[in-house]
Amino acid sequence: MTVRTLFESNSFALDYYQREYTWTRHEVGTLIDDLSQRFLSQWNPLHDREEVGRYAPYFLGPYVYHESRGRTFLVDGQQRVTTLHLVLIYLRQLLIDQERWIDADELERLTYTARHGKRSFKVGSSEELSRARLLNSLVTDWNGLKGFTLPDNAHVSVRNLHDRSREIDGEFPEVLRGEALEPFVHWLLDRVCLVGIRALDQENGREIFVSMNDRGLRLSHVDLLKGHLFRRVGEQTREDLGGAWADMLARLTTAETDSPEANTPSAYVRSFLLAQYADLGEGSADAAEIGRAVHEWILRNDVQLGLGRPAEAQAFVQRLTNVSKRYCELLRACREFTPALAGVYFNGHNGIDNQFTLLLSVVSSEDSDEVFTRKCSMVASFLDLVYVRRSVNNLPVHRRDLDEIVHRLIPVLRMCRTTDDVATVLGRETSLIEHDFRELTSFGLRANNRRLVRYLLSRMTAHVQRACEGGEHEYEFLRGAREYEIEHIWANRFERHRSEVETTAEFYIRRNRLGALLLLPKSVNASFRDDPYDRKIEHYYAENRLAASLHPKSRLRNTPFTHYLRDSGLDKPFQPCPRFGVPEIERRQDLYRLLCEEIWNPARLGFRLPAIVLPPRVPEQSGARRHYGVEVVDLITHGLMAPNTKIFRTVRGEIHFATVEEDGTIRVEATGRPYHSLSAAGAAVAGTKACAGWDVWRVDRDGTALPLKRLREEAINRGLTSKP
């Protein structure tokens, strides 16, 4: 049955023997990635709904259920069905952002029913009050979770639902937030399907559940791989290798309970093969084949891998089992902050789980602990640098985007034998990155980047704290015992700033600029959030060094801080702010840019920059270009729009302007912030998560407000498409 039928026809409850909702960010990201790639491989903006209805379907697998008392009890498949339910609630919010009310109402009917003012959701137990409250908050205000606080004793399923709801927004691709959103929703509802297996009753359902989930009854890819490899080794060595293999599985299985994103034996073997053996060049199918079945890939490539003789097969097994020890060390560093491998922890915090494949490309079982740590620290720091630079420049940082970088780097890093080799390669790669921190001068908090802003503030706050006090503070501000949250220096009171800003729109732009934000403990922040600045600043003085630096007394009898200002050259940007208006926001914005440049300084991270400045790599084409065929820059290239043309859109009666620059960048006039797509720029000025950019942005043509979609249609009709 289709997803539409699944939720139209059923109201799902969970049976007593069902495990908790345990999907991690990795599984949710994989589902979204698989669905979006299948849809986008077929989508064309000129296709109507009937054509979308003929797109190739996607099969999500089976689920098992039994029916009782008018409800459908899920026996097996809770993880997928629950996640689909969460995704439908999220898609409804995006449709509301685009003012597509009919489609939003349709998703509303599929996610819950309402009677006497009370919602009854299609998945879950009505007895789980905290779950119902969470879902009610998501329906009301996905981004803000209005009126909902996660209870300290919340059920593990509710905690996971809460965390996944925070992460779905980060995993959802930007190209689907534009005009592709509505067709994607229809495809998801009508062309994505499952097979339902109906059990006769509850007991029969329990038997099926046990049978389908008894791992002892099925051989995994790793079991099959072991059988193939052990047939190749000499009989006299099998016993020793068998012990090493068993130890490897024990290590990985033990780690599995703590870090489920990347530590199953199968995940390790896939990462190992991709990192050290696979052909990742353009046109190669190795990555896809390894992801599908590692043992089959080994069978097809055993000659190239040198597994033809017993000694070679033995060496392969020894290398696989030995490197697994280092892999487990990296897993621990991902979940437990270790200063020497801080970058691994940061990447784990940001959900960059494909870091392990890149890290394993430089791991050798022959390296000392010091060499292993140094190599992996640099590689992890490079990924962190890429993530931050791309994010502050509004470039996508989904797994598939970082996969392109990871797969391109692996063959080069494989050849690195020493830490100097790694430092040289990463230095060259860093010099080729086109984007830096210059655009941070106009960066601010938006509806869909709260997690990133909190990360930047955490890193900057910890950096200044450490420079003054020593020690390591990153964990404290990211996940420490005191829960920290973003603090707006300007209270949400427009009337206090009428002399500096003319409109409410300008007020919120200024209030959300990065330079107007701090990181404070939640308990402290809640106690004075609406106070005027002259009261707040006294509270800031008692908090972390970055917040305290606003106070005029911050330098008095504060030798560690003044020494840091002298040594870093940041004395002027760190000037205290007795008052806090627009000029002070701009000065703090520049300070934060300088702090980011200091934190992510390539030399500080250990990279060896080339003596000769290399030309930056050719800018990548956006994901949108691959699907639209015509991008904004093509309108300029072919004379349909002049460089630096002003475009505009209306939001709640207020007109917002932007300039289309020569390279296709859309720079919003009010903030000076650049965006690489019309959808991203449109969502930013509206404060929403989704926007059909080609529809809402307009250009003046002889007194007529012409949607840019018309210019794109003209380009397509004239055969100016860049799509092959």
PEPE-V96463 format. One record per backbone hydrogen bond with DSSP energy under -1.0 kcal/mol. CO is the residue of the C=O (numbers start at 1). NH is the residue of the N-H. If there is no record, write none. Layout:
BEGIN
CO|NH ; CO|NH
END
This chain:
BEGIN
1|194 ; 2|6 ; 3|7 ; 4|8 ; 5|9 ; 11|72 ; 12|124 ; 13|74 ; 15|18 ; 24|28 ; 25|29 ; 26|30 ; 27|31 ; 28|32 ; 29|33 ; 30|34 ; 31|35 ; 32|36 ; 33|37 ; 34|38 ; 35|39 ; 36|40 ; 37|41 ; 39|42 ; 39|43 ; 44|47 ; 48|52 ; 49|53 ; 51|54 ; 52|55 ; 58|193 ; 61|195 ; 63|197 ; 64|75 ; 64|76 ; 65|199 ; 66|73 ; 68|71 ; 71|68 ; 72|13 ; 73|66 ; 74|15 ; 76|64 ; 77|81 ; 78|82 ; 79|83 ; 80|84 ; 81|85 ; 82|86 ; 83|87 ; 84|88 ; 85|89 ; 86|90 ; 87|91 ; 88|92 ; 89|93 ; 90|94 ; 91|95 ; 92|96 ; 93|97 ; 94|98 ; 95|100 ; 96|99 ; 99|101 ; 100|104 ; 101|105 ; 102|106 ; 103|107 ; 104|108 ; 105|109 ; 106|110 ; 107|111 ; 108|112 ; 111|122 ; 113|120 ; 115|118 ; 118|115 ; 120|113 ; 122|12 ; 125|128 ; 127|129 ; 128|132 ; 129|133 ; 130|134 ; 131|135 ; 132|136 ; 133|137 ; 134|138 ; 135|139 ; 136|140 ; 137|141 ; 141|145 ; 145|148 ; 151|154 ; 155|159 ; 156|160 ; 157|161 ; 158|162 ; 159|163 ; 160|164 ; 161|165 ; 162|166 ; 163|167 ; 164|168 ; 167|171 ; 168|172 ; 173|176 ; 174|177 ; 177|691 ; 178|181 ; 180|184 ; 181|185 ; 182|186 ; 183|187 ; 184|188 ; 185|189 ; 186|190 ; 187|191 ; 189|4 ; 191|58 ; 192|3 ; 193|60 ; 195|63 ; 197|65 ; 201|205 ; 202|206 ; 203|207 ; 204|208 ; 205|209 ; 206|210 ; 207|211 ; 208|212 ; 209|213 ; 213|215 ; 214|217 ; 215|218 ; 220|224 ; 221|225 ; 222|226 ; 223|227 ; 224|228 ; 225|229 ; 226|230 ; 227|231 ; 229|232 ; 234|237 ; 237|241 ; 238|242 ; 239|243 ; 240|244 ; 241|245 ; 242|246 ; 243|247 ; 244|248 ; 245|249 ; 246|250 ; 247|251 ; 248|252 ; 249|253 ; 250|254 ; 251|255 ; 252|256 ; 255|258 ; 255|259 ; 259|262 ; 264|268 ; 265|269 ; 266|270 ; 267|271 ; 268|272 ; 269|273 ; 270|274 ; 271|275 ; 272|276 ; 273|277 ; 273|278 ; 281|284 ; 285|289 ; 286|290 ; 287|291 ; 288|292 ; 289|293 ; 293|297 ; 294|298 ; 295|299 ; 296|300 ; 297|301 ; 301|305 ; 302|307 ; 303|306 ; 309|313 ; 310|314 ; 311|315 ; 312|316 ; 313|317 ; 314|318 ; 315|319 ; 316|320 ; 317|321 ; 318|322 ; 319|323 ; 320|324 ; 322|325 ; 323|327 ; 324|328 ; 325|329 ; 326|330 ; 327|331 ; 328|332 ; 329|333 ; 330|334 ; 331|335 ; 332|336 ; 338|341 ; 339|342 ; 341|345 ; 342|346 ; 343|347 ; 344|348 ; 345|349 ; 346|350 ; 347|352 ; 348|351 ; 351|353 ; 352|355 ; 353|356 ; 354|358 ; 355|359 ; 356|360 ; 359|362 ; 364|367 ; 368|372 ; 369|373 ; 370|374 ; 371|375 ; 372|376 ; 373|377 ; 374|378 ; 375|379 ; 376|380 ; 377|381 ; 378|382 ; 379|383 ; 380|384 ; 381|385 ; 382|386 ; 383|387 ; 384|388 ; 385|389 ; 386|390 ; 387|391 ; 388|392 ; 390|395 ; 391|394 ; 398|402 ; 399|403 ; 400|404 ; 402|406 ; 403|407 ; 404|408 ; 405|409 ; 406|410 ; 409|413 ; 410|414 ; 413|416 ; 418|422 ; 419|423 ; 420|424 ; 421|425 ; 422|426 ; 423|427 ; 423|608 ; 424|428 ; 425|429 ; 426|430 ; 427|431 ; 430|433 ; 432|617 ; 437|440 ; 438|441 ; 439|442 ; 440|443 ; 443|514 ; 449|453 ; 450|454 ; 451|455 ; 452|456 ; 453|457 ; 454|458 ; 455|459 ; 456|460 ; 457|461 ; 458|462 ; 459|463 ; 460|464 ; 461|465 ; 462|466 ; 463|467 ; 464|468 ; 465|469 ; 466|470 ; 473|477 ; 474|478 ; 475|479 ; 476|480 ; 483|522 ; 485|520 ; 487|518 ; 491|493 ; 493|496 ; 494|497 ; 497|500 ; 497|501 ; 503|507 ; 504|508 ; 505|509 ; 506|510 ; 507|511 ; 508|512 ; 510|513 ; 512|445 ; 513|516 ; 514|517 ; 516|489 ; 518|487 ; 520|485 ; 521|525 ; 522|526 ; 525|528 ; 528|531 ; 532|535 ; 532|536 ; 533|537 ; 536|540 ; 537|541 ; 539|542 ; 540|543 ; 544|548 ; 545|549 ; 547|550 ; 548|551 ; 550|577 ; 551|554 ; 553|556 ; 555|558 ; 558|562 ; 559|563 ; 560|564 ; 561|565 ; 562|566 ; 563|567 ; 564|568 ; 565|569 ; 565|570 ; 570|574 ; 572|575 ; 581|585 ; 582|586 ; 583|587 ; 584|588 ; 585|589 ; 586|590 ; 587|591 ; 588|592 ; 589|593 ; 590|594 ; 591|595 ; 592|596 ; 593|597 ; 594|598 ; 595|599 ; 596|600 ; 598|601 ; 601|605 ; 602|607 ; 603|606 ; 624|627 ; 624|628 ; 625|629 ; 629|722 ; 631|634 ; 632|636 ; 633|637 ; 634|638 ; 635|640 ; 635|641 ; 636|639 ; 642|645 ; 645|660 ; 647|658 ; 648|698 ; 649|656 ; 651|654 ; 654|651 ; 656|649 ; 657|669 ; 658|647 ; 659|667 ; 660|644 ; 661|664 ; 665|661 ; 666|675 ; 667|659 ; 668|672 ; 673|668 ; 675|666 ; 677|681 ; 678|682 ; 679|683 ; 680|684 ; 681|685 ; 682|686 ; 683|687 ; 683|688 ; 691|693 ; 692|695 ; 692|696 ; 693|697 ; 694|709 ; 697|708 ; 698|648 ; 699|706 ; 701|704 ; 704|701 ; 704|706 ; 706|699 ; 707|710 ; 708|712 ; 709|713 ; 710|714 ; 711|715 ; 712|716 ; 713|717 ; 714|718 ; 715|720 ; 716|719
END
